[in-house]
Amino acid sequence: MTEIIYIYTLSDDSGVRYVGQTNKPKTRLSYHKYNGSSGRDNTKKGQWIKRLMDNGKVPTMTIVEECDFDDSYKREAYWKTYHQKQGCNLLNEKGGPKRKSPLLKSIN
């Protein structure tokens, strides 16, 4: 059975700021909020989330696409490019996450 991956955006009042992927959207959003608010995520994205939450706001997660695991990095790249062309100032780090090998994916 193929794993379904959700491509999502995180945004605030100024627009989309981050594009990512997950197989558990609610858990992933909680992770972003916890690590951002606690200062554990020292990336630009984490600092942005901390600033939002320090001001009583939270990022909004929007699912933009569902896809198979095998297509997820290609589709995530598509959405990053799409939002950049729309003028969004994305906070994604260069290079993005490293793909797990199928063997590691099945073990974890």
Secondary structure as GFF3:
##gff-version 3
##sequence-region A 1 108
A	DSSP	beta_strand	4	12	.	.	.	ID=ss1
A	DSSP	beta_strand	15	22	.	.	.	ID=ss2
A	DSSP	alpha_helix	25	38	.	.	.	ID=ss3
A	DSSP	alpha_helix	44	54	.	.	.	ID=ss4
A	DSSP	beta_strand	60	68	.	.	.	ID=ss5
A	DSSP	three_ten_helix	69	71	.	.	.	ID=ss6
A	DSSP	alpha_helix	72	85	.	.	.	ID=ss7
A	DSSP	alpha_helix	102	107	.	.	.	ID=ss8
###
